[in-house]
Amino acid sequence: MTKQANVALVVGAQGVIGRNLIDHLSALENWQVIGLSRRGGTDAGRVRHVAVDLLDIEDTRNKLGVLGDVTHVFYAAYQDRPSWAELVPPNLAMLVNVVDTLEPVARQLRHISLMQGYKVYGGHLGPFKTPARETDAAFMPPEFMHDQQRFLEQRQQGKAWSWSAIRPAVVGGFALGNPMNLALAIAVYASISKELGLPLRFPGKPGAYDHLVEMTDAGLLARATVWAATEPNCANQAFNITNGDLFRWNEMWPFIADYFALDVAPPLPLSLDTVMADKEPLWRAMGERHGLAPHAYAEVSSWRFADFVFSWDYDMFGDGSKARRFGFHEHVETKAMFTRLFDDFRRRKIIP
């Protein structure tokens, strides 16, 4: 007997998380995939893309109102704004528009997966309780991740579908034009440092070099996200999903420098968003000299996000044991993740 088909709607299909979700789902049997993004994409195999502006309710209704076969929503869309308080209206509105449009037509809807992060715990505000646990109390609003989860909790009452909230640490993966790509920012920063004959200098705040941090491999995150969406015991639960190891930049930074054959100099606080702003002509020249793929400098730049991560002069990690207790036991060594990602960037000719 043929299994019932699963139709995944991946919202935020061009980001680091969405791209890897689509790659994972398209490799599984019995899944059809629809990717939503503002830019759209190229259809291939069991994957088709839809370009949509989720802040435009009419566009959302026109594009999503015909997707009645969707069974699983994987929501990983994000709209950036200058301050964290300004993030609430657009990011809540996009989720509401998706659910309001899709729920009445998707009669076989079984699950909505919400991608979150450590902003749930206040990690972006300053030192917070670590390890962070899924049961930790919320803090004073505004915070869009709290509003999104509360919306799903209330909307799900009495419905046949369930929800899950997935909380990764900083995600490592491949995507271009993404505002939150730490691994690519490090790779470009290291490549330019080498081009200028400079050692690799940690640019973060004093103290950030020595505190504990963790990351989440995008492939691992994709597998955990689909697991939580399809495992009945995970219904209406939140999960921290991380690689499983902790590190300090004072150990990881020399490892990264060694990959790029660079010396390490003592840390010095630098705003990458400032010091890398004038490097586009140099990057174009590097591209010509090294035969790099013709990507615009803006597509490989995530300087504001790198500055944000390197500003954490406090511990930033969560307790990942709940996912293990519920049955997800995969892990990834973070050093191996960085090596694989840097190798991939070179293979794609994104960096020399």
MOPEJO-V197546 format. One record per backbone hydrogen bond with DSSP energy under -0.5 kcal/mol. CO is the residue of the C=O (numbers start at 0). NH is the residue of the N-H. E is the energy in kcal/mol with one decimal. If there is no record, write none. Layout:
CO|NH|E ; CO|NH|E
This chain:
5|7|-0.5 ; 5|31|-2.7 ; 6|70|-2.5 ; 6|71|-2.1 ; 7|9|-0.6 ; 7|33|-2.9 ; 8|10|-0.8 ; 8|73|-3.0 ; 9|11|-0.6 ; 9|35|-3.2 ; 10|75|-2.9 ; 11|14|-1.2 ; 11|17|-0.5 ; 14|18|-2.7 ; 15|19|-1.4 ; 16|20|-2.1 ; 17|21|-2.4 ; 18|22|-2.3 ; 19|23|-2.2 ; 20|24|-2.9 ; 21|25|-2.6 ; 22|26|-0.7 ; 23|26|-0.8 ; 24|27|-1.2 ; 27|30|-0.8 ; 29|5|-2.3 ; 31|7|-3.1 ; 32|47|-2.2 ; 33|9|-2.9 ; 33|35|-0.5 ; 34|49|-3.0 ; 35|11|-2.3 ; 35|12|-3.0 ; 36|51|-2.2 ; 40|42|-0.5 ; 43|46|-2.3 ; 45|32|-2.7 ; 46|43|-2.5 ; 47|34|-2.7 ; 49|36|-1.7 ; 51|53|-0.8 ; 52|55|-1.9 ; 54|56|-0.8 ; 55|59|-2.6 ; 56|60|-2.5 ; 57|61|-2.4 ; 58|62|-2.3 ; 59|63|-2.9 ; 60|64|-1.6 ; 63|66|-1.9 ; 65|67|-0.9 ; 66|69|-1.3 ; 67|107|-0.5 ; 70|109|-3.4 ; 70|110|-1.5 ; 71|8|-2.9 ; 71|73|-0.5 ; 72|74|-0.7 ; 72|112|-3.6 ; 73|10|-2.6 ; 73|75|-0.8 ; 74|114|-2.4 ; 77|79|-0.5 ; 83|86|-0.9 ; 84|87|-1.1 ; 85|89|-0.6 ; 86|90|-1.6 ; 87|91|-2.4 ; 88|92|-2.2 ; 89|93|-2.2 ; 90|94|-1.2 ; 91|95|-2.5 ; 92|96|-2.8 ; 93|97|-2.0 ; 94|98|-2.5 ; 95|99|-3.0 ; 96|100|-1.7 ; 97|101|-2.7 ; 98|102|-2.3 ; 101|104|-1.0 ; 101|105|-2.7 ; 104|106|-1.5 ; 105|108|-1.6 ; 109|161|-2.0 ; 110|72|-2.6 ; 111|113|-0.5 ; 111|163|-1.7 ; 112|74|-3.3 ; 112|114|-0.5 ; 113|115|-0.5 ; 113|165|-2.7 ; 116|119|-1.7 ; 117|120|-0.9 ; 117|122|-2.3 ; 118|121|-1.2 ; 121|124|-1.8 ; 121|125|-1.0 ; 131|318|-3.3 ; 132|135|-2.3 ; 142|145|-0.6 ; 142|146|-1.8 ; 143|147|-2.8 ; 144|148|-2.1 ; 145|149|-2.6 ; 146|150|-2.2 ; 147|151|-2.1 ; 148|152|-2.7 ; 149|153|-2.3 ; 150|154|-2.5 ; 151|155|-2.3 ; 152|156|-0.7 ; 153|156|-0.6 ; 155|158|-2.8 ; 161|111|-2.2 ; 162|235|-2.5 ; 162|236|-0.7 ; 163|113|-3.1 ; 164|238|-2.7 ; 165|115|-3.6 ; 165|167|-0.6 ; 166|240|-2.0 ; 169|215|-2.9 ; 170|172|-0.5 ; 171|217|-3.0 ; 177|180|-0.5 ; 179|181|-0.6 ; 180|184|-1.9 ; 181|185|-2.6 ; 182|186|-2.2 ; 183|187|-2.5 ; 184|188|-2.5 ; 185|189|-2.7 ; 186|190|-2.2 ; 187|191|-2.4 ; 188|192|-2.2 ; 189|193|-2.3 ; 190|194|-2.1 ; 191|195|-1.9 ; 192|197|-3.1 ; 193|196|-1.3 ; 198|200|-0.8 ; 199|264|-1.2 ; 201|267|-2.3 ; 202|269|-2.6 ; 204|207|-1.8 ; 204|208|-0.6 ; 206|209|-1.0 ; 206|210|-0.6 ; 207|210|-0.6 ; 208|249|-2.1 ; 210|248|-0.6 ; 211|315|-2.6 ; 212|246|-2.4 ; 213|169|-0.8 ; 214|242|-2.5 ; 215|171|-2.4 ; 216|220|-2.7 ; 217|221|-2.1 ; 218|222|-2.1 ; 219|223|-2.4 ; 220|224|-2.5 ; 221|225|-2.1 ; 222|226|-2.1 ; 223|227|-2.6 ; 224|228|-1.5 ; 225|229|-1.1 ; 226|229|-0.8 ; 226|230|-1.6 ; 229|231|-0.7 ; 230|233|-2.2 ; 231|234|-1.6 ; 233|236|-1.1 ; 236|164|-2.1 ; 238|166|-3.2 ; 240|168|-0.8 ; 242|331|-1.8 ; 246|212|-2.4 ; 247|250|-1.8 ; 247|251|-2.3 ; 248|252|-3.1 ; 250|254|-1.0 ; 251|255|-2.4 ; 252|256|-2.7 ; 253|257|-2.3 ; 254|258|-1.6 ; 255|259|-1.6 ; 256|261|-2.9 ; 257|260|-1.2 ; 262|199|-3.2 ; 264|201|-0.6 ; 269|271|-0.9 ; 270|273|-0.9 ; 270|274|-3.0 ; 271|275|-2.2 ; 273|276|-1.0 ; 275|278|-1.4 ; 278|282|-2.6 ; 279|283|-2.5 ; 280|284|-2.1 ; 281|285|-2.4 ; 282|286|-2.4 ; 283|287|-2.0 ; 284|288|-2.4 ; 285|289|-2.7 ; 286|290|-0.8 ; 286|291|-2.0 ; 292|294|-2.5 ; 295|298|-1.1 ; 295|299|-0.7 ; 296|299|-1.0 ; 297|300|-0.8 ; 298|176|-3.1 ; 298|177|-0.5 ; 299|301|-0.5 ; 301|305|-2.3 ; 302|306|-2.7 ; 303|307|-2.0 ; 304|308|-2.6 ; 305|309|-2.7 ; 307|310|-1.0 ; 308|311|-1.5 ; 309|204|-2.0 ; 310|312|-1.6 ; 315|213|-0.7 ; 316|131|-1.8 ; 317|319|-0.7 ; 319|323|-1.0 ; 320|324|-2.5 ; 321|325|-1.8 ; 322|326|-0.7 ; 322|327|-2.8 ; 323|326|-0.8 ; 326|328|-0.7 ; 332|336|-2.0 ; 333|337|-2.5 ; 334|338|-2.3 ; 335|339|-2.4 ; 336|340|-2.6 ; 337|341|-2.8 ; 338|342|-2.3 ; 339|343|-2.1 ; 340|344|-2.6 ; 341|345|-2.0 ; 342|346|-2.5 ; 343|347|-2.3 ; 344|349|-3.0 ; 344|350|-0.8 ; 345|348|-1.4 ; 348|292|-3.0
